[in-house]
Amino acid sequence: MMAMSSTQSTSSAADSSYLSLEGFANSHSHAFQRLLRGQVQQRDPNRADSFWTWRDRMYQHANALDLDALERAARLTYVECLESGYTAIGEFHYLHRDIDGSPYADPIATSLAHLRAARDTGIRLTLLFCVYVRGGFDRPLSPAQRRFETRSLDEVKRAIDLLSPHFDGRRTRLGLAIHSVRAVPREWLGPLAELARARDLPLHIHASEQKREVEECLAREGLTPVRLLAAEDILSPTTTVVHATWLDDADLDALERSRTLVALCPTTEGDLGDGIPRLQDLHRRGIRLCIGSDSHAVIDPFAELRAAEHLARLATLERCVLTDATGAVAPTLQAMGSANGYSSLRLDARGDRVHLDLGARLFECTGDHIATALTSGHPGIISRVEVDHELVVDHGRHLIRNTR
């Protein structure tokens, strides 16, 4: 486990002491979904509410955003991420087409909108261009999914060619995403993995988020989603499987052997009622875990990390589950929040720091300040945030770089 990196410094201007931590990495984002916040917390009394009904509401929302609204949503999300301590983000991006499903004159227009939002706000970005082909194992895309469509592998290659010159590989990076084995045919998986390897792109994929997805994959392919990915050579140290909530022992074996990362999104998984992942087993096998805020129902890295540890405790009826060799929780949580996330996004964390105000009432305790921050913290204790040595948040508020 990587040792924690932190320093305590003093600001002469404010005459206050700070606890300085590595920046947090948000490994999984759908920026536009932040606008659903507050709109999906009620149910129709005449029907069950689940991930699948939430998805219908999300589709309605996705199909109402023009290009300018999409960019504004990304800017708003990235500002809030910075103010909460996230210094890097992985945008799992699949809104490629116009509202009516037709291609934009510039086929990478929506990707560039997210890139502009990242540059304007100052956050590091890995833009994960997402491939989305069908509506399920046995059905085409629905009209509600028309904005997501990828029609051919050649279209993916052309998009990567067009996008590549726009990314500097340091503050911004290009990556590839496969939406899921539900949304991408098996015969596409191997070629997409090869494309990612050939272009040195991080590769991300949703897998085993829902029990229904696992059941349908077993019925169709005779394999779980994770074992299907293993069979098609998708899993690797540069691959991140997102969610991985419903795993069996053979799935864990495949992830462990391949050294694949797993991105957990506890606040979104809780919001959607997805289930509780096998956190203790993932951790004990040395599978690298990172975090993401996914739908942005909550944007708070402290909440994601705390929820992961608490879910592990609830599942095992034990305390202090995600620990290092000394039995401490904080080093594991910091690796999940920072080093592992940056590895997932293939970004350089140098110069990315989050400065916590030690004068905050939270720190009026006798315990270790780092452990206190990582297990009890919240964005309100953040004073300053630096990305690539540039101050982007001061006194807890984002310093607007571009007001377009």
C-alpha positions as CSV (number, residue, x, y, z in Angstrom):
1,M,0.0,0.0,0.0
2,M,1.4,3.4,-0.9
3,A,2.3,5.5,2.1
4,M,0.3,8.6,2.7
5,S,1.7,11.9,1.5
6,S,0.8,14.9,3.6
7,T,2.4,18.0,4.9
8,Q,1.4,20.7,7.4
9,S,2.1,24.2,6.3
10,T,1.4,27.7,7.5
11,S,0.0,30.5,5.4
12,S,1.4,33.8,6.6
13,A,-1.3,35.7,4.8
14,A,-4.1,34.1,6.7
15,D,-2.0,33.2,9.7
16,S,-3.7,29.8,9.8
17,S,-2.3,26.3,9.7
18,Y,-3.2,23.8,7.0
19,L,-3.1,20.0,6.5
20,S,-2.0,19.4,2.9
21,L,-3.1,16.2,1.2
22,E,-2.7,14.8,-2.3
23,G,-5.5,15.9,-4.6
24,F,-8.4,13.4,-5.0
25,A,-9.1,11.8,-8.3
26,N,-12.8,11.4,-9.4
27,S,-12.4,8.3,-11.6
28,H,-15.9,8.1,-13.0
29,S,-18.1,11.0,-14.0
30,H,-21.2,11.6,-16.1
31,A,-21.2,15.4,-15.7
32,F,-24.6,16.1,-17.2
33,Q,-26.3,13.8,-14.7
34,R,-25.6,16.4,-11.9
35,L,-28.6,18.3,-13.2
36,L,-30.9,15.4,-12.1
37,R,-30.1,16.3,-8.5
38,G,-33.3,16.9,-6.6
39,Q,-35.5,15.7,-9.4
40,V,-35.4,12.0,-8.9
41,Q,-36.0,11.6,-5.1
42,Q,-39.6,10.7,-5.4
43,R,-41.4,7.7,-6.7
44,D,-44.6,6.9,-8.5
45,P,-46.7,5.1,-5.8
46,N,-48.1,2.8,-8.5
47,R,-44.7,1.3,-9.6
48,A,-41.5,0.0,-8.2
49,D,-38.5,2.4,-8.4
50,S,-35.1,1.1,-9.3
51,F,-32.0,1.8,-11.3
52,W,-34.0,1.0,-14.5
53,T,-36.8,3.6,-13.8
54,W,-34.1,6.1,-12.8
55,R,-32.5,5.4,-16.1
56,D,-35.7,6.4,-18.0
57,R,-35.6,9.8,-16.2
58,M,-31.9,10.2,-17.1
59,Y,-32.7,9.6,-20.8
60,Q,-35.4,12.3,-20.8
61,H,-32.9,14.7,-19.3
62,A,-30.1,13.8,-21.7
63,N,-32.3,14.4,-24.6
64,A,-33.2,17.9,-23.5
65,L,-29.6,19.3,-23.4
66,D,-28.2,21.2,-26.4
67,L,-24.5,21.7,-26.8
68,D,-24.3,24.9,-24.8
69,A,-26.3,23.4,-21.9
70,L,-24.1,20.3,-21.9
71,E,-20.9,22.5,-21.6
72,R,-22.5,24.5,-18.8
73,A,-23.4,21.4,-16.9
74,A,-19.8,20.2,-17.2
75,R,-18.4,23.5,-16.0
76,L,-20.8,23.5,-13.0
77,T,-19.8,19.9,-12.2
78,Y,-16.1,20.5,-12.5
79,V,-16.3,23.6,-10.3
80,E,-18.1,21.7,-7.6
81,C,-15.6,18.9,-7.9
82,L,-12.7,21.2,-7.4
83,E,-14.3,22.9,-4.4
84,S,-14.8,19.4,-2.9
85,G,-11.2,18.4,-3.3
86,Y,-11.2,16.5,-6.6
87,T,-8.3,17.7,-8.7
88,A,-8.7,15.2,-11.6
89,I,-11.7,13.7,-13.2
90,G,-12.5,10.9,-15.7
91,E,-15.4,11.9,-17.9
92,F,-17.1,8.8,-19.2
93,H,-18.7,10.5,-22.1
94,Y,-21.3,9.1,-24.5
95,L,-23.6,12.0,-25.5
96,H,-22.0,12.2,-28.9
97,R,-24.9,13.2,-31.2
98,D,-27.4,16.1,-31.4
99,I,-30.7,16.0,-29.6
100,D,-32.5,14.4,-32.6
101,G,-29.8,11.7,-32.9
102,S,-28.1,13.3,-36.0
103,P,-24.4,13.8,-36.0
104,Y,-23.0,17.3,-35.3
105,A,-21.1,19.0,-38.2
106,D,-18.1,18.4,-36.0
107,P,-18.4,14.8,-34.8
108,I,-16.3,15.5,-31.7
109,A,-18.2,18.6,-30.7
110,T,-19.6,17.3,-27.4
111,S,-16.2,15.9,-26.4
112,L,-14.6,19.3,-27.0
113,A,-17.3,20.9,-24.9
114,H,-16.1,18.9,-21.9
115,L,-12.5,19.6,-22.7
116,R,-13.3,23.4,-22.8
117,A,-15.1,23.1,-19.4
118,A,-12.1,21.3,-17.9
119,R,-9.7,24.0,-19.2
120,D,-11.9,26.8,-18.1
121,T,-12.2,25.5,-14.6
122,G,-8.7,24.2,-14.1
123,I,-9.4,20.5,-13.3
124,R,-7.3,17.8,-14.8
125,L,-9.4,15.7,-17.2
126,T,-9.2,12.3,-18.8
127,L,-11.9,12.3,-21.5
128,L,-13.1,8.7,-21.9
129,F,-14.7,8.5,-25.3
130,C,-17.5,6.0,-24.8
131,V,-18.6,3.4,-27.3
132,Y,-22.4,2.7,-27.2
133,V,-23.9,0.4,-29.9
134,R,-27.1,-1.3,-28.8
135,G,-29.8,-1.0,-26.2
136,G,-29.3,-4.4,-24.6
137,F,-28.1,-7.9,-25.4
138,D,-31.0,-8.6,-27.6
139,R,-32.2,-5.2,-28.8
140,P,-31.2,-2.2,-30.7
141,L,-30.9,1.3,-29.3
142,S,-34.2,2.9,-28.3
143,P,-35.2,6.3,-29.5
144,A,-34.2,7.6,-26.0
145,Q,-30.7,6.4,-26.6
146,R,-30.2,8.0,-30.0
147,R,-27.7,10.5,-28.8
148,F,-25.3,7.8,-27.7
149,E,-25.0,5.8,-30.9
150,T,-21.6,4.5,-32.2
151,R,-22.2,3.0,-35.6
152,S,-18.8,1.3,-36.4
153,L,-15.4,0.6,-35.2
154,D,-14.1,2.9,-37.9
155,E,-16.2,5.7,-36.4
156,V,-14.5,5.2,-33.1
157,K,-11.0,5.2,-34.7
158,R,-11.8,8.5,-36.6
159,A,-13.0,10.1,-33.4
160,I,-9.8,9.1,-31.6
161,D,-7.8,10.5,-34.5
162,L,-9.7,13.8,-34.4
163,L,-9.5,14.1,-30.6
164,S,-5.9,13.1,-30.0
165,P,-4.3,16.5,-31.0
166,H,-6.4,18.4,-28.5
167,F,-4.9,16.6,-25.4
168,D,-1.5,17.4,-24.0
169,G,-1.1,14.1,-22.1
170,R,-0.3,16.0,-18.8
171,R,-3.2,18.2,-17.7
172,T,-5.6,16.6,-20.2
173,R,-5.6,13.0,-21.5
174,L,-7.7,11.0,-23.9
175,G,-9.0,7.6,-23.0
176,L,-11.5,5.0,-24.3
177,A,-14.6,3.6,-22.7
178,I,-16.8,0.7,-23.5
179,H,-20.2,1.4,-22.0
180,S,-21.0,-2.1,-21.0
181,V,-21.2,-5.7,-22.3
182,R,-25.0,-4.9,-22.6
183,A,-24.4,-2.0,-24.9
184,V,-21.4,-3.2,-27.0
185,P,-21.4,-6.5,-28.9
186,R,-18.8,-9.2,-28.0
187,E,-17.2,-9.0,-31.4
188,W,-16.3,-5.4,-30.8
189,L,-14.6,-5.9,-27.4
190,G,-11.3,-7.4,-28.6
191,P,-10.7,-4.7,-31.3
192,L,-11.5,-1.9,-28.9
193,A,-9.0,-3.3,-26.4
194,E,-6.4,-3.5,-29.1
195,L,-7.2,0.1,-30.1
196,A,-6.6,1.2,-26.5
197,R,-3.3,-0.6,-26.3
198,A,-2.1,0.7,-29.7
199,R,-2.9,4.3,-28.8
200,D,-1.8,4.0,-25.1
201,L,-5.3,4.9,-23.9
202,P,-6.7,4.0,-20.5
203,L,-9.8,1.8,-20.9
204,H,-12.9,2.0,-18.7
205,I,-16.1,-0.1,-18.7
206,H,-19.2,-0.4,-16.6
207,A,-19.6,-4.1,-15.5
208,S,-21.7,-6.1,-13.1
209,E,-23.5,-3.0,-11.7
210,Q,-26.9,-4.7,-11.7
211,K,-28.0,-8.3,-11.0
212,R,-30.1,-8.2,-14.1
213,E,-27.1,-7.4,-16.2
214,V,-25.2,-10.4,-14.8
215,E,-28.2,-12.7,-15.4
216,E,-28.7,-11.6,-19.0
217,C,-25.0,-11.9,-19.7
218,L,-24.9,-15.5,-18.4
219,A,-28.0,-16.4,-20.4
220,R,-26.6,-14.9,-23.6
221,E,-22.8,-15.6,-23.4
222,G,-22.6,-18.3,-20.7
223,L,-20.2,-16.0,-18.8
224,T,-20.5,-13.2,-16.3
225,P,-19.7,-9.7,-17.5
226,V,-16.3,-9.8,-15.9
227,R,-15.4,-13.2,-17.2
228,L,-16.6,-12.1,-20.7
229,L,-14.2,-9.2,-20.5
230,A,-11.4,-11.5,-19.4
231,A,-12.2,-13.9,-22.3
232,E,-11.9,-11.0,-24.8
233,D,-8.6,-9.7,-23.3
234,I,-10.1,-6.5,-21.9
235,L,-8.8,-6.8,-18.4
236,S,-5.3,-5.3,-17.7
237,P,-3.5,-2.9,-15.4
238,T,-4.6,-0.1,-17.6
239,T,-8.2,-1.1,-17.5
240,T,-10.8,0.1,-14.9
241,V,-14.0,-1.8,-14.3
242,V,-16.6,0.6,-12.9
243,H,-19.0,-0.6,-10.1
244,A,-18.2,-4.4,-10.1
245,T,-21.0,-4.7,-7.5
246,W,-22.2,-8.3,-8.3
247,L,-19.1,-10.5,-8.4
248,D,-18.5,-14.2,-7.8
249,D,-15.2,-15.8,-6.8
250,A,-14.2,-16.4,-10.4
251,D,-14.7,-12.8,-11.2
252,L,-12.5,-11.8,-8.3
253,D,-9.8,-14.2,-9.6
254,A,-9.9,-12.6,-13.1
255,L,-9.6,-9.1,-11.7
256,E,-6.8,-10.1,-9.4
257,R,-4.8,-12.0,-12.1
258,S,-5.1,-9.1,-14.6
259,R,-4.3,-6.4,-12.0
260,T,-7.4,-4.5,-13.2
261,L,-8.6,-1.5,-11.2
262,V,-12.1,-1.2,-9.9
263,A,-13.8,2.2,-9.6
264,L,-16.4,2.3,-6.8
265,C,-19.1,5.0,-6.7
266,P,-20.7,4.4,-3.3
267,T,-22.9,7.5,-3.2
268,T,-24.4,6.9,-6.6
269,E,-24.6,3.1,-6.1
270,G,-26.5,3.9,-2.8
271,D,-28.7,6.5,-4.6
272,L,-29.6,3.9,-7.2
273,G,-30.0,1.0,-4.9
274,D,-27.4,-1.1,-6.8
275,G,-26.2,-3.3,-3.9
276,I,-23.1,-3.6,-1.7
277,P,-19.9,-4.7,-3.5
278,R,-17.6,-7.4,-2.0
279,L,-15.2,-4.7,-0.6
280,Q,-13.4,-6.9,1.9
281,D,-12.7,-9.5,-0.8
282,L,-11.6,-7.0,-3.3
283,H,-9.2,-5.4,-0.8
284,R,-7.8,-8.6,0.6
285,R,-6.9,-9.7,-2.9
286,G,-5.0,-6.5,-3.5
287,I,-7.3,-5.3,-6.3
288,R,-6.7,-1.6,-6.6
289,L,-9.8,0.4,-5.7
290,C,-10.5,4.0,-6.7
291,I,-13.6,6.2,-6.4
292,G,-15.9,8.2,-8.6
293,S,-19.0,10.4,-8.1
294,D,-20.7,9.0,-11.2
295,S,-24.1,10.7,-11.4
296,H,-23.0,13.4,-9.0
297,A,-26.0,13.0,-6.6
298,V,-23.2,13.8,-4.1
299,I,-19.9,15.4,-5.0
300,D,-17.7,14.8,-2.0
301,P,-14.6,12.5,-2.0
302,F,-14.7,12.2,1.8
303,A,-18.3,10.8,1.6
304,E,-17.2,8.2,-1.1
305,L,-14.3,7.0,1.0
306,R,-16.2,6.9,4.2
307,A,-19.1,5.1,2.5
308,A,-16.8,2.4,1.1
309,E,-15.4,1.6,4.5
310,H,-18.8,1.7,6.2
311,L,-20.3,-0.6,3.6
312,A,-17.5,-3.0,4.2
313,R,-18.3,-2.9,7.9
314,L,-22.0,-3.4,7.3
315,A,-21.4,-6.4,5.0
316,T,-18.9,-8.1,7.4
317,L,-20.2,-7.0,10.8
318,E,-16.7,-6.0,11.6
319,R,-14.9,-2.6,12.1
320,C,-11.8,-1.3,10.3
321,V,-12.0,-3.5,7.2
322,L,-10.1,-1.7,4.5
323,T,-6.8,-1.5,6.4
324,D,-3.1,-1.6,5.7
325,A,-0.7,-4.0,7.3
326,T,-0.7,-2.1,10.6
327,G,-4.5,-2.2,10.8
328,A,-5.0,1.5,9.9
329,V,-7.9,2.6,7.6
330,A,-6.6,6.0,6.6
331,P,-3.7,4.8,4.3
332,T,-6.0,2.6,2.3
333,L,-8.6,5.3,1.9
334,Q,-6.0,7.9,0.8
335,A,-4.7,5.5,-1.8
336,M,-8.2,4.9,-3.1
337,G,-8.9,8.6,-3.2
338,S,-5.7,9.7,-4.8
339,A,-2.9,7.4,-6.1
340,N,-5.2,4.6,-7.4
341,G,-7.5,7.2,-9.1
342,Y,-4.7,8.9,-10.8
343,S,-3.4,5.6,-12.0
344,S,-6.9,4.7,-13.4
345,L,-6.9,8.0,-15.3
346,R,-3.2,7.8,-16.3
347,L,-2.6,11.4,-15.1
348,D,0.3,12.9,-13.3
349,A,-0.6,14.1,-9.8
350,R,2.4,16.3,-9.2
351,G,1.4,19.8,-8.1
352,D,-2.1,18.7,-7.1
353,R,-2.8,19.5,-3.5
354,V,-5.8,19.9,-1.2
355,H,-5.2,22.2,1.8
356,L,-7.5,21.6,4.8
357,D,-8.1,24.2,7.4
358,L,-6.8,22.9,10.8
359,G,-8.8,25.6,12.5
360,A,-12.0,23.9,11.4
361,R,-14.1,22.6,14.3
362,L,-13.7,19.1,12.9
363,F,-10.1,19.0,14.0
364,E,-10.8,19.9,17.7
365,C,-10.0,16.4,18.7
366,T,-7.0,14.4,20.0
367,G,-6.8,12.0,17.1
368,D,-4.7,11.9,14.1
369,H,-5.6,14.7,11.7
370,I,-5.2,12.7,8.5
371,A,-7.4,9.9,9.8
372,T,-9.9,12.4,11.1
373,A,-10.1,14.1,7.7
374,L,-10.4,10.9,5.7
375,T,-13.0,9.2,7.9
376,S,-15.0,12.3,9.1
377,G,-14.2,15.1,6.7
378,H,-16.4,17.1,4.3
379,P,-15.7,19.8,1.7
380,G,-16.3,22.5,4.3
381,I,-12.9,21.9,5.7
382,I,-11.2,22.7,2.4
383,S,-9.5,26.1,2.2
384,R,-7.3,25.9,-0.9
385,V,-6.9,23.6,-3.9
386,E,-4.0,23.5,-6.3
387,V,-3.8,21.8,-9.7
388,D,-0.4,21.6,-11.3
389,H,0.8,24.1,-8.8
390,E,-1.9,26.6,-9.8
391,L,-4.3,27.9,-7.2
392,V,-7.9,27.1,-8.4
393,V,-9.8,27.2,-5.1
394,D,-9.2,29.8,-2.3
395,H,-11.1,30.1,1.0
396,G,-13.3,27.2,-0.3
397,R,-14.4,29.0,-3.4
398,H,-13.5,28.4,-7.0
399,L,-11.4,31.1,-8.7
400,I,-13.3,31.5,-12.0
401,R,-10.8,31.3,-14.8
402,N,-13.2,31.8,-17.7
403,T,-16.7,33.2,-17.4
404,R,-18.0,32.2,-20.8
